[in-house]
Amino acid sequence: MLQELATPPRQETSRIVLETERLTLRKPTLADVKAIAALADDRRIAENTRRLPHPYRQDDAALFIRGLARASGESVFLIEHHHVPVGMVGVDWREPDMPELGYWLGVEHWGQGFGTEAARAVIDDTFETFDAEAMVSGARVVNPASRNILEKCGFQWSGVELHRFEALGSSSPVDRFRLTRGVWTSLKHWGISTRRVM
């Protein structure tokens, strides 16, 4: 669902590293192709992310990373735990007034809180760094774990939409969520410890 304004921080994202209590979030590079492909090549992930194909090969990962270098519509981070890649998280800025949070984790890393921790870091950095007043995100209605991450981050349900999923080859119902800057600010008592390193 990888799912700032007029133009995202293209020149900045190449140097930004976000650090949380357990995770490091950094720009993916071509050196990460093999690890990303190994994580993403699972139908359970592809069926819950709109743009990941299945099967997901190293060529797909390389094409994605090269595209990030050319495009300015996304801020994408590789999620690492103890220097081992576990997934991806980012913000899609194609709608400048309504950036969209997206994320996925390798199946073996599900259920450990990494998704919530990474999402909170990116949300916090987005609201601290850019002028966005709200963010949106979504989760397939058959994916309660993803909805749970969004709710833990303070997102509020805003309705159901149909979205096309590349791996499914069809559209599927998606719960849509919205998080305002005001709600995020009021929830920061969580003690989020995110450090932005340039």
C-alpha positions in Angstrom: 0.0 0.0 0.0 2.8 2.1 -0.6 1.2 3.7 -0.6 5.6 17.8 1.1 3.8 19.1 -0.3 3.8 20.0 -3.9 7.1 18.1 -4.2 8.3 15.7 -1.7 11.8 15.9 -0.2 13.6 14.3 -3.1 17.0 15.7 -2.3 16.6 15.0 1.4 15.2 11.4 1.4 18.4 10.0 0.0 20.2 11.0 3.3 17.5 10.6 5.9 17.7 7.8 8.4 15.1 7.4 11.1 15.9 5.5 14.2 13.5 4.1 16.7 13.9 1.9 19.8 14.4 -1.3 17.7 14.5 -0.2 14.1 16.5 1.8 11.6 14.6 3.2 8.6 16.7 4.2 5.6 16.6 4.7 1.8 16.8 1.3 0.0 19.7 0.9 -2.4 20.6 -1.5 -5.2 22.6 -3.4 -2.6 19.3 -4.3 -0.9 17.7 -5.9 -4.1 18.2 -9.5 -3.0 16.9 -9.0 0.5 13.9 -7.0 -0.7 13.0 -9.6 -3.3 13.3 -12.4 -0.7 11.0 -10.7 1.7 8.4 -9.5 -0.9 8.1 -12.7 -2.9 5.2 -14.1 -0.8 1.7 -14.1 -2.1 0.3 -13.2 1.3 2.1 -9.9 1.1 1.3 -9.2 -2.5 -2.4 -9.8 -2.0 -2.5 -7.1 0.6 -0.5 -4.4 -1.2 -1.8 -2.7 -4.2 1.3 -2.4 -6.3 3.5 -5.5 -5.5 3.4 -8.1 -8.3 3.6 -11.8 -7.5 5.9 -13.4 -8.0 8.3 -10.6 -6.9 11.8 -11.1 -8.4 15.1 -9.3 -8.0 14.4 -7.5 -11.2 11.2 -6.0 -9.7 13.1 -4.8 -6.7 15.9 -3.2 -8.9 13.3 -1.5 -11.1 11.5 -0.2 -8.0 14.7 1.2 -6.5 15.8 2.8 -9.7 12.4 4.3 -10.0 12.8 5.9 -6.6 15.9 7.7 -7.8 14.0 9.2 -10.7 10.6 9.9 -9.2 9.8 12.5 -6.6 6.4 11.1 -5.6 7.3 8.9 -2.7 9.4 8.9 0.4 10.4 5.2 1.0 12.3 3.6 3.7 13.7 0.1 4.1 13.0 -1.1 7.7 15.9 -2.8 9.4 16.0 -4.7 12.7 19.6 -5.3 13.9 20.8 -4.5 10.4 18.5 -7.1 8.8 15.8 -5.9 6.4 12.3 -6.8 7.6 10.1 -4.7 5.3 9.3 -1.3 3.7 7.4 1.8 4.8 6.8 5.1 3.1 4.6 8.0 2.1 3.1 8.4 -1.4 3.0 12.2 -2.2 1.2 12.0 -5.5 -1.8 13.7 -3.8 0.2 16.5 -2.2 -2.6 17.6 0.1 -3.3 14.1 1.3 -0.1 12.0 1.6 -0.7 8.3 1.9 1.1 6.0 4.3 2.0 2.5 3.1 4.0 -0.4 4.5 4.6 -4.1 4.3 6.6 -6.6 6.3 8.2 -10.0 5.5 5.9 -12.7 6.8 8.5 -14.0 9.3 8.4 -10.6 10.9 4.7 -10.3 11.4 3.3 -10.0 14.9 6.3 -8.4 16.5 5.2 -4.8 16.5 7.6 -3.7 13.7 4.8 -2.4 11.5 3.4 -0.1 14.1 6.9 1.1 15.2 7.9 1.9 11.7 4.6 3.6 10.8 4.8 5.8 13.8 8.3 6.9 13.0 7.3 7.9 9.4 4.1 9.6 10.6 6.0 11.6 13.2 8.7 12.6 10.7 6.2 13.6 8.1 4.2 15.8 10.5 7.4 17.3 12.0 9.1 18.0 8.7 6.3 18.9 6.3 3.1 21.0 6.2 0.6 18.2 5.7 -2.5 18.6 7.8 -3.6 15.0 7.4 -2.5 11.6 6.1 -4.5 8.7 4.7 -3.9 5.0 4.5 -5.8 1.8 3.8 -6.1 -1.9 4.5 -7.9 -4.6 2.7 -11.1 -5.5 4.7 -9.7 -9.0 5.0 -6.5 -7.8 6.6 -7.3 -7.1 10.3 -3.6 -6.9 11.3 -3.0 -3.9 9.0 -6.1 -2.2 10.2 -4.8 -2.8 13.8 -1.5 -1.0 12.9 -3.4 2.0 11.6 -5.7 2.2 14.6 -2.7 2.0 17.0 -1.2 4.9 15.1 -4.4 7.0 15.7 -5.9 6.7 12.2 -9.7 6.9 12.1 -11.8 4.8 9.8 -13.3 7.0 7.0 -15.1 4.5 4.8 -14.7 1.6 2.3 -13.4 2.0 -1.3 -12.6 -0.5 -4.1 -8.9 -0.5 -5.1 -7.1 -2.5 -7.7 -4.5 -5.0 -6.5 -1.9 -6.0 -9.1 -1.3 -9.5 -7.6 -5.0 -10.2 -7.5 -5.6 -8.9 -11.0 -8.8 -7.3 -9.7 -10.3 -4.9 -7.3 -10.9 -5.5 -3.6 -12.7 -3.6 -0.8 -10.3 -1.5 1.2 -11.0 0.2 4.6 -9.8 3.7 4.3 -8.4 5.7 7.3 -7.4 9.3 8.0 -5.1 10.8 10.6 -5.0 14.5 11.2 -2.0 16.5 12.5 -4.1 17.5 15.6 -4.9 13.9 16.5 -1.3 12.8 16.0 -0.1 15.7 18.3 -2.6 14.7 21.0 -1.4 11.1 20.9 2.3 11.8 21.1 2.3 10.9 24.8 3.1 7.4 23.6 6.7 8.4 24.1 7.7 7.8 20.5 11.4 7.8 20.3 12.3 8.6 16.7 15.6 10.3 15.7 16.1 11.8 12.3 19.7 11.5 11.1 20.9 13.4 8.1 
